[in-house]
Amino acid sequence: MRRWPGCGRRPSGCRPRSWRRKGALVRLAGARVTVAEVLGEQTGQGGELTSRAVAGSTVPHRGGNAVVEVLAPEYQQILRVLAVPEAAGGMRVKQILAGLGWEATPTRVEGVRSRVKRPAARGWVTEVRPNVFVSAMTTESAAAG
């Protein structure tokens, strides 16, 4: 009669090590998917992970061919407001709030000010004067043209 380590004689609930390893690999694959969801990543073809923007994610530094889609949705909204033709000379925070359709309460003003300063520090937005912001893409196209 064969003995199984830790089980004595093989009862119905005791599995061989190969089965336990396979079960551990299945649980590990499930955990990887969960972590990817939490971190805002998608599984692409071949199982590799690709990043996507989620609310609350950090603002990356703007590179030469960076696209707005790498930013979190709240920053994309702000850049859309700054991209309108009326914003070519720059917009104050209260004007950005109006463009977003939000009420200009002191709390919201400070929240949007901090949200605009983050992309400004990373090259997405330019602060042309204190608290006057313009999209960096607008300033680049004006400099080129």
Backbone as CSV, one residue per row, in Angstrom:
resi,resn,N_x,N_y,N_z,CA_x,CA_y,CA_z,C_x,C_y,C_z
1,MET,0.841,-1.168,0.000,0.000,0.000,0.000,0.896,1.244,0.000
2,ARG,0.577,2.210,-0.837,1.380,3.412,-0.958,0.972,4.431,0.093
3,ARG,1.983,5.117,0.682,1.740,6.161,1.672,1.975,7.524,1.044
4,TRP,1.156,8.507,1.374,1.275,9.872,0.869,1.785,10.758,1.993
5,PRO,2.830,11.587,1.721,3.398,12.434,2.776,2.332,13.338,3.394
6,GLY,2.252,13.293,4.701,1.319,14.150,5.416,-0.098,13.622,5.450
7,CYS,-0.373,12.556,4.705,-1.737,12.043,4.644,-1.861,10.614,5.140
8,GLY,-0.730,9.942,5.334,-0.824,8.518,5.658,-1.313,7.791,4.429
9,ARG,-2.340,7.013,4.586,-2.951,6.405,3.414,-3.726,7.480,2.682
10,ARG,-3.791,7.395,1.402,-4.390,8.477,0.610,-5.895,8.534,0.788
11,PRO,-6.354,9.482,1.602,-7.804,9.660,1.708,-8.320,10.439,0.499
12,SER,-9.608,10.543,0.356,-10.182,11.190,-0.822,-9.826,12.674,-0.898
13,GLY,-9.570,13.368,0.233,-9.264,14.791,0.231,-7.802,15.116,0.020
14,CYS,-6.921,14.130,0.004,-5.486,14.371,-0.139,-5.101,14.216,-1.604
15,ARG,-4.426,15.216,-2.145,-4.051,15.199,-3.552,-2.550,15.045,-3.697
16,PRO,-2.108,14.460,-4.792,-0.670,14.407,-5.056,-0.111,15.813,-5.256
17,ARG,1.210,15.963,-5.097,1.856,17.269,-5.202,1.617,17.924,-6.563
18,SER,1.633,17.164,-7.631,1.442,17.749,-8.964,0.075,18.419,-9.070
19,TRP,-0.951,17.840,-8.442,-2.271,18.457,-8.461,-2.271,19.739,-7.660
20,ARG,-1.576,19.713,-6.492,-1.526,20.918,-5.666,-0.774,22.031,-6.388
21,ARG,0.304,21.678,-7.111,1.062,22.690,-7.861,0.210,23.292,-8.967
22,LYS,-0.532,22.455,-9.659,-1.400,22.964,-10.716,-2.456,23.909,-10.136
23,GLY,-3.009,23.546,-9.002,-3.981,24.415,-8.339,-3.357,25.742,-7.914
24,ALA,-2.101,25.687,-7.449,-1.400,26.912,-7.056,-1.157,27.801,-8.262
25,LEU,-0.826,27.215,-9.412,-0.614,28.000,-10.633,-1.904,28.661,-11.107
26,VAL,-3.009,27.956,-10.988,-4.307,28.528,-11.367,-4.641,29.704,-10.448
27,ARG,-4.407,29.533,-9.136,-4.666,30.633,-8.194,-3.736,31.804,-8.456
28,LEU,-2.479,31.537,-8.817,-1.514,32.586,-9.129,-1.944,33.369,-10.370
29,ALA,-2.430,32.683,-11.385,-2.905,33.362,-12.595,-4.105,34.246,-12.265
30,GLY,-4.999,33.764,-11.422,-6.144,34.569,-11.005,-5.718,35.788,-10.205
31,ALA,-4.719,35.615,-9.346,-4.213,36.746,-8.559,-3.561,37.778,-9.462
32,ARG,-2.873,37.325,-10.508,-2.231,38.260,-11.442,-3.277,39.116,-12.143
33,VAL,-4.383,38.538,-12.547,-5.456,39.287,-13.189,-6.031,40.311,-12.216
34,THR,-6.227,39.920,-10.969,-6.757,40.833,-9.964,-5.818,42.010,-9.736
35,VAL,-4.532,41.747,-9.613,-3.552,42.815,-9.420,-3.536,43.745,-10.619
36,ALA,-3.623,43.189,-11.820,-3.639,44.009,-13.032,-4.855,44.926,-13.043
37,GLU,-6.012,44.426,-12.605,-7.214,45.262,-12.545,-7.045,46.393,-11.551
38,VAL,-6.475,46.089,-10.406,-6.273,47.100,-9.375,-5.299,48.170,-9.847
39,LEU,-4.245,47.771,-10.536,-3.241,48.708,-11.007,-3.644,49.410,-12.293
40,GLY,-4.785,49.061,-12.859,-5.243,49.712,-14.073,-4.541,49.212,-15.314
41,GLU,-4.232,47.950,-15.361,-3.565,47.373,-16.516,-4.504,46.382,-17.173
42,GLN,-4.333,46.223,-18.476,-5.122,45.266,-19.225,-4.197,44.178,-19.736
43,THR,-4.743,42.986,-19.852,-3.965,41.908,-20.429,-4.116,41.981,-21.933
44,GLY,-3.004,42.158,-22.620,-3.012,42.241,-24.074,-2.859,40.864,-24.675
45,GLN,-2.575,40.827,-25.978,-2.362,39.558,-26.650,-1.073,38.931,-26.137
46,GLY,-1.084,37.657,-25.974,0.097,36.950,-25.491,0.252,37.022,-23.982
47,GLY,-0.711,37.610,-23.273,-0.659,37.652,-21.824,0.125,38.795,-21.231
48,GLU,0.744,39.677,-22.076,1.506,40.792,-21.513,0.541,41.868,-21.011
49,LEU,1.012,42.661,-20.069,0.178,43.696,-19.471,0.446,45.029,-20.147
50,THR,-0.631,45.781,-20.403,-0.509,47.117,-20.965,-1.201,48.085,-20.017
51,SER,-0.609,49.248,-19.803,-1.162,50.218,-18.866,-2.291,51.010,-19.500
52,ARG,-3.209,51.447,-18.670,-4.256,52.364,-19.086,-4.501,53.306,-17.934
53,ALA,-5.070,54.437,-18.229,-5.309,55.445,-17.203,-6.546,55.083,-16.391
54,VAL,-6.461,55.254,-15.099,-7.598,55.086,-14.214,-7.674,56.304,-13.315
55,ALA,-8.844,56.564,-12.779,-9.011,57.697,-11.879,-8.068,57.549,-10.694
56,GLY,-7.393,58.636,-10.353,-6.483,58.637,-9.229,-5.066,58.222,-9.566
57,SER,-4.809,57.862,-10.827,-3.444,57.476,-11.173,-2.561,58.716,-11.305
58,THR,-1.270,58.511,-11.220,-0.336,59.634,-11.272,-0.241,60.189,-12.682
59,VAL,0.233,61.419,-12.781,0.399,62.072,-14.075,1.810,61.787,-14.567
60,PRO,1.945,61.102,-15.710,3.281,60.817,-16.220,3.894,62.062,-16.863
61,HIS,5.208,62.094,-16.966,5.873,63.181,-17.674,5.555,63.057,-19.153
62,ARG,5.383,64.185,-19.789,5.003,64.195,-21.197,6.240,64.016,-22.062
63,GLY,6.220,63.007,-22.881,7.315,62.760,-23.805,6.994,63.358,-25.160
64,GLY,7.838,63.115,-26.133,7.672,63.679,-27.458,6.417,63.216,-28.174
65,ASN,6.072,61.939,-28.064,4.904,61.418,-28.777,3.809,60.955,-27.807
66,ALA,3.741,61.576,-26.656,2.751,61.181,-25.646,1.344,61.577,-26.095
67,VAL,0.390,60.738,-25.781,-1.002,61.005,-26.119,-1.785,61.252,-24.832
68,VAL,-2.866,61.987,-24.960,-3.660,62.380,-23.797,-4.289,61.170,-23.113
69,GLU,-4.491,60.078,-23.830,-5.158,58.900,-23.275,-4.380,58.241,-22.145
70,VAL,-3.091,58.565,-21.974,-2.336,57.980,-20.866,-2.678,58.661,-19.542
71,LEU,-3.364,59.790,-19.599,-3.741,60.517,-18.381,-5.042,59.968,-17.815
72,ALA,-5.229,60.175,-16.516,-6.475,59.789,-15.854,-7.620,60.630,-16.424
73,PRO,-8.856,60.136,-16.354,-9.993,60.841,-16.946,-10.152,62.290,-16.488
74,GLU,-9.896,62.582,-15.211,-10.080,63.960,-14.741,-9.091,64.921,-15.394
75,TYR,-7.872,64.446,-15.685,-6.888,65.289,-16.360,-7.219,65.427,-17.847
76,GLN,-7.782,64.386,-18.443,-8.216,64.468,-19.835,-9.305,65.522,-19.995
77,GLN,-10.237,65.589,-19.025,-11.290,66.604,-19.066,-10.697,68.007,-19.018
78,ILE,-9.742,68.216,-18.143,-9.110,69.536,-18.012,-8.398,69.905,-19.311
79,LEU,-7.683,68.953,-19.920,-6.986,69.245,-21.172,-7.965,69.519,-22.312
80,ARG,-9.137,68.860,-22.298,-10.153,69.161,-23.308,-10.652,70.595,-23.164
81,VAL,-10.840,71.035,-21.923,-11.282,72.418,-21.688,-10.207,73.392,-22.163
82,LEU,-8.948,73.096,-21.889,-7.854,73.983,-22.287,-7.576,73.937,-23.793
83,ALA,-8.123,72.951,-24.499,-7.880,72.817,-25.936,-8.865,73.616,-26.783
84,VAL,-9.927,74.161,-26.185,-10.894,74.933,-26.973,-10.250,76.228,-27.452
85,PRO,-10.694,76.764,-28.582,-10.090,77.988,-29.116,-10.146,79.183,-28.165
86,GLU,-11.166,79.270,-27.332,-11.290,80.380,-26.383,-10.183,80.363,-25.335
87,ALA,-9.531,79.224,-25.158,-8.492,79.087,-24.135,-7.098,79.395,-24.674
88,ALA,-7.003,79.868,-25.913,-5.695,80.092,-26.534,-4.844,81.085,-25.750
89,GLY,-5.462,82.095,-25.143,-4.708,83.077,-24.364,-4.475,82.650,-22.931
90,GLY,-5.053,81.539,-22.541,-4.910,81.052,-21.174,-6.232,81.135,-20.425
91,MET,-6.373,80.286,-19.450,-7.599,80.260,-18.635,-7.230,80.240,-17.164
92,ARG,-8.009,80.968,-16.381,-7.890,80.907,-14.932,-8.662,79.689,-14.430
93,VAL,-8.433,79.334,-13.194,-9.040,78.130,-12.631,-10.566,78.228,-12.644
94,LYS,-11.116,79.397,-12.333,-12.585,79.536,-12.330,-13.151,79.366,-13.735
95,GLN,-12.402,79.770,-14.755,-12.854,79.562,-16.128,-12.796,78.077,-16.492
96,ILE,-11.780,77.387,-15.997,-11.687,75.937,-16.224,-12.861,75.242,-15.543
97,LEU,-13.184,75.672,-14.325,-14.343,75.108,-13.611,-15.617,75.298,-14.422
98,ALA,-15.810,76.491,-14.986,-17.001,76.749,-15.799,-17.004,75.851,-17.033
99,GLY,-15.845,75.650,-17.632,-15.743,74.758,-18.786,-16.061,73.317,-18.446
100,LEU,-15.748,72.915,-17.220,-16.071,71.561,-16.753,-17.536,71.440,-16.341
101,GLY,-18.194,72.587,-16.167,-19.589,72.572,-15.729,-19.748,72.414,-14.233
102,TRP,-18.717,72.775,-13.481,-18.752,72.653,-12.028,-19.001,73.998,-11.387
103,GLU,-19.567,73.961,-10.203,-19.806,75.178,-9.423,-18.472,75.662,-8.842
104,ALA,-18.286,76.985,-8.802,-17.009,77.565,-8.356,-17.010,77.803,-6.852
105,THR,-17.025,76.736,-6.063,-16.898,76.862,-4.613,-15.413,76.901,-4.271
106,PRO,-15.045,77.473,-3.124,-13.626,77.523,-2.765,-12.943,76.150,-2.764
107,THR,-13.652,75.135,-2.326,-13.086,73.788,-2.293,-12.801,73.281,-3.704
108,ARG,-13.751,73.491,-4.607,-13.562,73.042,-5.984,-12.453,73.832,-6.671
109,VAL,-12.383,75.136,-6.395,-11.346,75.969,-7.006,-9.965,75.435,-6.617
110,GLU,-9.765,75.155,-5.341,-8.464,74.649,-4.890,-8.187,73.250,-5.428
111,GLY,-9.222,72.433,-5.508,-9.048,71.086,-6.052,-8.628,71.109,-7.511
112,VAL,-9.281,71.957,-8.308,-8.933,72.051,-9.721,-7.570,72.714,-9.885
113,ARG,-7.265,73.705,-9.037,-5.942,74.340,-9.118,-4.841,73.293,-8.923
114,SER,-5.010,72.423,-7.924,-3.983,71.393,-7.700,-3.965,70.381,-8.838
115,ARG,-5.142,70.087,-9.413,-5.194,69.153,-10.537,-4.556,69.734,-11.794
116,VAL,-4.607,71.046,-11.965,-3.989,71.663,-13.143,-2.483,71.825,-12.935
117,LYS,-2.067,72.049,-11.705,-0.635,72.231,-11.442,0.155,70.933,-11.626
118,ARG,-0.466,69.780,-11.366,0.239,68.507,-11.568,0.643,68.307,-13.033
119,PRO,-0.297,68.412,-13.981,0.146,68.271,-15.377,1.051,69.417,-15.828
120,ALA,0.921,70.585,-15.215,1.808,71.700,-15.561,3.242,71.380,-15.163
121,ALA,3.416,70.712,-14.042,4.758,70.350,-13.586,5.374,69.249,-14.450
122,ARG,4.531,68.532,-15.207,5.031,67.411,-16.004,4.963,67.661,-17.510
123,GLY,4.693,68.915,-17.911,4.784,69.279,-19.315,3.515,69.177,-20.135
124,TRP,2.388,68.834,-19.549,1.132,68.724,-20.289,0.446,70.078,-20.423
125,VAL,0.626,70.938,-19.430,-0.018,72.255,-19.377,1.080,73.277,-19.106
126,THR,0.906,74.491,-19.639,1.865,75.569,-19.395,1.183,76.647,-18.566
127,GLU,1.861,77.096,-17.520,1.344,78.204,-16.702,1.982,79.477,-17.260
128,VAL,1.213,80.232,-18.095,1.772,81.399,-18.783,1.959,82.583,-17.842
129,ARG,1.076,82.711,-16.893,1.174,83.699,-15.811,0.715,82.987,-14.556
130,PRO,0.958,83.562,-13.389,0.487,82.876,-12.174,-1.011,82.573,-12.244
131,ASN,-1.339,81.288,-12.118,-2.713,80.778,-12.126,-3.446,80.995,-13.443
132,VAL,-2.730,81.156,-14.524,-3.315,81.209,-15.864,-2.666,80.089,-16.669
133,PHE,-3.492,79.150,-17.139,-2.978,77.934,-17.754,-3.411,77.828,-19.206
134,VAL,-2.554,77.213,-20.000,-2.846,76.933,-21.403,-2.294,75.543,-21.706
135,SER,-2.934,74.853,-22.634,-2.473,73.523,-23.008,-1.088,73.620,-23.632
136,ALA,-0.193,72.723,-23.269,1.160,72.729,-23.827,1.125,72.442,-25.322
137,MET,0.138,71.717,-25.790,0.009,71.437,-27.218,-0.328,72.718,-27.976
138,THR,-1.096,73.609,-27.356,-1.422,74.888,-27.975,-0.185,75.765,-28.082
139,THR,0.629,75.806,-27.032,1.827,76.644,-27.051,2.855,76.103,-28.042
140,GLU,2.928,74.774,-28.202,3.853,74.193,-29.158,3.461,74.520,-30.598
141,SER,2.148,74.439,-30.887,1.701,74.720,-32.246,1.862,76.204,-32.570
142,ALA,1.710,77.091,-31.572,1.926,78.529,-31.792,3.386,78.818,-32.029
143,ALA,4.274,78.119,-31.323,5.704,78.325,-31.519,6.164,77.801,-32.872
144,ALA,5.543,76.715,-33.334,5.922,76.139,-34.630,5.387,76.973,-35.794
145,GLY,4.226,77.627,-35.586,3.584,78.331,-36.699,3.849,79.754,-36.697
